Amino acid sequence: MAASPELQDQIRQLPHRPGVYKYFGDEETIIYVGKAIDLRKRVSSYFTKQDHNKKTQQLVRNIRRIEFTIVDSESDAFLLENNLIKQHQPRYNILLKDGKTYPYLLLTNERFPRIIPTRTKRPGDGHYYGPYANVTGMNLLLELMRALYPLRTCTYNLSEANIEAGKFKVCLEYHLGNCKGPCVGNQDEETYNQYIQQIRQILNGDLRLPKQYFRERMAQAAQEQQYELAHQFKVKLDKLDEFQTKSTIVNANLTNIDVFAIASNEKSAFISYLKVMNGSIVLTQSVEVQKKLDEPDDEVLAVLVMQMREEFESESKEILTNVALPPLPLPGVTVAQPQIGDKRKLLELSLKNVLYLRKEKESMNDRSKDLNEVRIMETIKKDLRLTELPKHIECFDNSNFQGDNPVAAMVCFRNARPSKKDYRHYHIKTVIGPNDFDSMYEVVTRRYRRLTDEGASLPQLVIVDGGKGQLSMAVKAIKDLGLWGQMAVIGIAKRLEEIYVPNDPLPLYIDKKSESLRLFQRMRDEAHRFGITFHRDRRDAGTLKTELTDVKGLGPVTADKLLLKFKSVKKIRELSETELVAEVGKAKARILVNYFSQTDTTV
């Protein structure tokens, strides 16, 4: 898609340097932020490439202005791009927006600290651990620590003065054995702080210190023949072993690692994130993000790595991934794709999670599509008062350029989905000149004579592109074949999208937002596309030629577009320059005006 003169001027001003570019749409809104090693090459490619997908084409159509910022390196460009995306949340950029507030565990900075779950971070309250992607997992960790250590849960101000003054009384937690009663001076601060130090180790994913503590206490109690106390320490040691067994993936030497895996399909990317500390997975999260411009996996994952590390406050110095990433603005952090060993096993575990998520989502989408398609067919049956569900629908369209080499196309939908193996092209053999009515009679006759001869099933619904004339010829063909009553037939007129049925001079009213009408329009447009492709292939082979193909500077795509809409060169010739500009742009409109003025003079 060619850039407007204003955008072309802006593109010419772009340097051949690394940087970040911003596309502005209407109302000065940033609609896309991108990074580039070479700003001018990258931005100009949006307007010169011919193979952009529909989403990118839509983006380009909405660009009104371009701004750029030069940086020193690709890594700097990535960092600036990431910050701008988070700040402006452009419509066409991928952004992780799940709207969740993740929970933390807060170890308060009070005398005799407490450990409490919270979703709000307030500086100065203490040290926060997390965030935790899974509330259940966080609660299990909290229960483990409360089972191992007798911590207070009250909110009293346990200053030395308050305790000595006897301001407090023990609560039920004390009588249950869950708290040692520091509020009344029954527990010394040094022992309590030893518990807190071990809790910090557990929350950091290191179980060595607490395990050593309980092992030593168990041995000491056994030596002193305090077997009941030794058993209590053994139970706590077993709890730690059980927790570690459930969490350990390969070995305890793998510490402080982020593991990311990505798998995608046409519409979405699925990312799995594992945070590993001392061989234990302390955090897992899997997300789905919608692709905006058919971005490749490495580009999507690079963005999500930055966002998820920030979201979960990761300080890991090593990242494992299943795709090669561009340089990330993370000094001192290494990114690797392990092929063997324990790190490879970790990556494969993350990949299993993401592939399972993709499979589940696709399965849900397929079930949703099936239900959606049944609903559409039920709506068509109701709107057209059919006697059976239209599981098989066929649509016909005739095409000819100024009457030369007329062709026709038929597209087939089964269960409201295109069945491309059943699409058919037709050379019109018995009709001379531009006669849509007789052409429609010929192709409908040929199609259903063939199906009848082969013993194939007939469609429940036939759609013809056109009004009452084309519909009447399709009906006549079906009657002449002796098939009348075996399938319903309707016509769809282009101008007002009216639906005509046999033996009724007035069109059938169907709501413009109806799923029935949308499917009819989709089939009609698909038949148009299929027929135009046939024309183009024939012309490329030298068998089809129009006056417009002789116009220097006018390509076959533009010629097809104009002839499809206006049907003849004569009607195109009658258009004003303003009308031509609206169809093909300034440059091609001027070419046509000059050509027509020259040929008019010659004539």
PyMOL commands that set and color helices and strands:
alter all, ss='L'
color gray80, all
select helices_A, chain A and resi 5-12+26-28+39-48+54-62+74-88+135-148+160-164+172-175+182-184+189-203+208-223+227-247+297-311+341-384+420-422+436-454+468-480+515-540+547-550+556-566+569-573+577-584+586-602
alter helices_A, ss='H'
color red, helices_A
select strands_A, chain A and resi 19-24+30-36+65-70+104-108+115-118+126-129+257-264+268-277+280-290+318-321+334-336+392-401+404-414+417-418+424-427+461-465+488-493+498-500
alter strands_A, ss='S'
color yellow, strands_A
deselect
rebuild
show_as cartoon
